[in-house]
Amino acid sequence: MIRHICENKRNGDFRRGWLASYEIIGAPWFTRAWVFQEFIVAANVHFMYSGVYASWKTLLPVWMAICSDHNYKLENAIDSLTDDDGDSIPLIAQHRRDESRIAMEGLAFIMETKAHWCENLEFVKLLAHSRNRNTSDPRDKVYAYIGLASPAYGIVPNYSDSIDRVLIDTTIKIIETENSLEILWHAAVSGLQHDSTLPSWVVDWRSREIISFPLKGEHTQLEKSAANASFHSFEAGHGISLALQVEGVMMDMLDKDSRNLNNTGCLYTSVKGFIGGCSRESRQDDEIWVLRGCRSPLILRSQERFGYKLVSAASYGHHPEQNHREALETMLQHEKKQQGGWRTISLV
């Protein structure tokens, strides 16, 4: 695929066709949540465009090659183009748009899922995909995908529930069914909704996932463990709220020396002299925790007598691009010994 592109990239007709491919992949059809389910379970699917049609199986290897090469190998081909004619400028601009990257990732997910279709898809992956899908009813960010996941989650569509109720119940079901807090990673890398009334530990699938440079890719991961989490109600200033009770160990705190990398991320230095990545919502004296049932470090902020607020995901080590799993495991065991084991806290 890349060789073919490099050999033809200076051909005007080829470049205009290449640009048109973005129009197809970015079509609204691919962004609709309910279309995903219809496409996955359909026995036969054909795509039509301007009087030409082809089966999804015919297009699968072509589209997957384009998607897999979009962010990496194609950069060299794009960078070598010049502005010597009118075809290059819109093609370069289209390739580098965030919308193009999101469209490519969505196309890759839907095609891979169709190619490897099984009865019970991984529910959290489906919900993560829903962040970039469109629905007329926000509750369908969840309801459009439950038919493709395991029935063990026990989620039944109820359109009389508010969207907040749906999001809270969905997060609870995932934690209880999987006995895991891995879902907190998705809550921690969500785009912050400043007017949200949701608890910080609840994933708002309506918001885009914001992963800045320090958190991208292979973030530090510990051994998988059971969460043993529970839930309890408490009275806050605005009424009755629901808290998630977890076990964890405080590893460190953020120092004042942090550096903004972009609109979403910071590179921080901890009190103990470690560096890592976090969101720009983090601030000095926020605490770095490891929670039982979550393999990735998280940044929490004390809410005085109520507990802690989940602020950000975190990488934690000497350098954000290195894997520090063994070092983090050793540090965790040391801190557990120093602090007398896991500590029970509430996330609000």
Residue pairs with C-beta under 8 A, 6 or more apart in sequence:
1 62
1 65
1 66
1 69
2 69
2 73
2 74
2 77
5 18
5 74
5 77
6 77
8 14
9 15
9 77
9 80
9 81
10 81
12 85
12 87
15 81
15 87
15 88
15 91
16 87
18 91
19 87
19 90
19 91
19 94
21 66
22 94
22 95
22 100
22 103
24 49
25 63
25 100
25 103
25 104
25 107
26 99
26 100
26 103
28 134
29 35
30 103
30 106
30 107
30 110
31 106
31 132
31 133
31 134
32 133
32 134
32 135
33 130
33 133
33 134
33 135
33 140
33 141
33 144
33 145
34 135
34 140
34 144
36 110
36 113
36 129
36 133
36 144
36 145
37 144
37 145
37 147
37 148
39 45
39 56
39 110
39 114
40 110
40 113
40 114
40 117
40 148
41 117
41 148
44 55
45 55
45 56
45 114
46 53
46 54
46 55
46 56
47 53
47 54
47 55
47 56
47 59
56 111
56 114
60 111
60 114
60 115
63 107
63 108
63 111
64 108
64 111
64 112
66 104
67 104
67 105
67 107
67 108
67 111
68 108
70 95
70 100
70 101
70 104
71 101
71 104
74 95
78 91
78 92
78 95
78 96
81 88
81 91
81 92
82 88
83 89
94 100
102 132
105 132
106 129
106 132
106 133
109 125
109 129
110 129
113 121
120 148
120 149
120 150
121 148
121 149
122 149
123 145
123 146
123 149
123 150
123 153
123 174
124 174
124 182
124 183
124 186
126 145
126 148
126 149
127 141
127 142
127 145
127 170
127 186
127 203
127 205
128 186
128 209
129 145
130 141
130 142
130 144
130 145
130 205
131 141
131 205
131 206
131 207
131 208
131 209
132 208
133 141
133 144
135 141
135 144
137 159
138 163
138 206
139 157
139 159
139 161
139 163
139 166
141 205
141 206
142 155
142 166
142 167
142 170
142 205
143 157
143 166
146 153
146 155
146 157
150 177
152 177
153 173
153 174
153 177
154 173
154 177
155 169
155 170
155 173
158 166
161 169
163 206
164 197
164 198
167 198
167 202
167 203
167 204
167 205
168 198
168 199
168 202
168 242
170 203
170 205
171 183
171 187
171 201
171 202
171 203
172 231
174 180
174 183
175 181
175 183
175 227
175 229
175 244
179 226
179 227
179 228
179 293
180 224
180 226
180 227
180 293
180 294
181 227
181 229
181 246
181 291
181 292
181 293
181 294
182 293
182 294
182 295
183 203
184 201
184 291
184 294
184 298
184 310
185 294
185 296
185 298
185 313
186 203
186 209
187 200
187 201
187 202
187 203
187 204
187 310
188 279
188 298
188 299
188 310
188 311
188 312
188 313
189 209
189 210
189 211
189 215
189 279
189 312
189 313
190 203
190 204
190 207
190 208
190 209
190 210
191 207
191 208
191 209
191 210
192 207
192 279
192 281
193 204
193 206
193 207
196 204
197 238
198 204
199 241
199 242
199 243
199 244
199 347
199 348
200 309
200 310
200 311
200 347
200 348
201 244
201 310
201 347
201 348
210 264
210 279
211 264
212 261
212 262
212 264
212 265
212 266
212 277
212 279
213 261
213 262
213 265
213 277
213 320
214 261
214 265
214 266
214 267
214 276
214 277
214 278
214 315
214 320
215 265
215 277
215 278
215 279
215 313
215 314
215 315
218 323
219 296
219 313
219 315
220 296
220 297
220 315
220 316
220 317
220 323
220 324
220 325
220 328
221 295
221 296
221 325
222 290
222 295
222 296
222 325
222 328
222 329
222 332
223 295
223 329
224 295
225 292
225 293
226 292
226 293
227 246
227 291
227 292
227 293
227 294
228 247
228 292
228 293
229 244
229 245
229 246
229 247
229 293
230 244
230 245
231 242
231 243
231 244
231 245
232 242
232 243
232 245
232 346
233 240
233 241
233 242
233 243
234 240
234 241
234 242
234 243
234 306
234 346
234 348
235 241
236 306
236 348
241 348
243 306
243 307
243 346
243 347
243 348
244 346
244 347
244 348
245 344
245 345
245 346
245 347
246 291
246 292
246 293
246 344
246 345
246 346
246 347
247 291
247 292
247 342
247 343
247 344
247 345
248 289
248 290
248 291
248 292
248 342
248 343
248 345
249 289
249 290
249 332
249 335
249 336
249 339
249 342
249 343
250 287
250 288
250 289
250 335
250 339
250 343
251 288
251 289
251 290
251 297
251 316
251 331
251 332
251 335
252 270
252 271
252 272
252 274
252 287
252 288
252 316
253 270
253 271
253 285
253 286
253 287
253 288
254 268
254 269
254 270
254 271
254 278
254 282
254 283
254 284
254 285
254 286
254 287
254 288
254 299
255 268
255 269
255 270
255 271
255 284
256 284
257 268
257 269
258 266
258 267
258 268
258 269
258 278
258 282
258 284
259 266
259 267
259 268
260 266
260 280
261 267
261 277
263 280
264 279
264 280
265 277
265 278
265 279
265 280
266 277
266 278
266 279
266 280
266 282
267 275
267 276
267 277
267 320
268 275
268 276
268 277
268 278
268 282
269 275
270 276
270 288
270 316
274 316
274 317
274 318
275 317
275 318
275 319
275 320
276 288
276 297
276 314
276 315
276 316
276 317
276 320
277 314
277 315
277 320
278 286
278 299
278 311
278 312
278 313
278 314
278 315
279 299
279 311
279 312
279 313
281 311
281 312
282 299
282 311
282 312
283 301
286 299
286 300
286 301
286 311
286 312
287 299
287 300
287 301
287 302
287 308
288 297
288 298
288 299
288 314
288 316
289 297
289 298
289 299
289 300
289 308
290 297
290 298
290 328
290 332
291 298
292 342
296 313
296 314
297 313
297 314
297 315
297 316
297 328
298 310
298 311
298 312
298 313
298 314
299 310
299 311
299 312
299 313
299 314
300 308
300 309
300 310
300 311
300 345
300 347
301 308
301 309
301 311
302 308
303 309
303 348
306 346
306 348
307 345
307 346
307 347
307 348
308 345
308 346
308 347
308 348
309 347
309 348
310 347
316 324
316 328
317 324
317 327
317 328
318 324
336 342
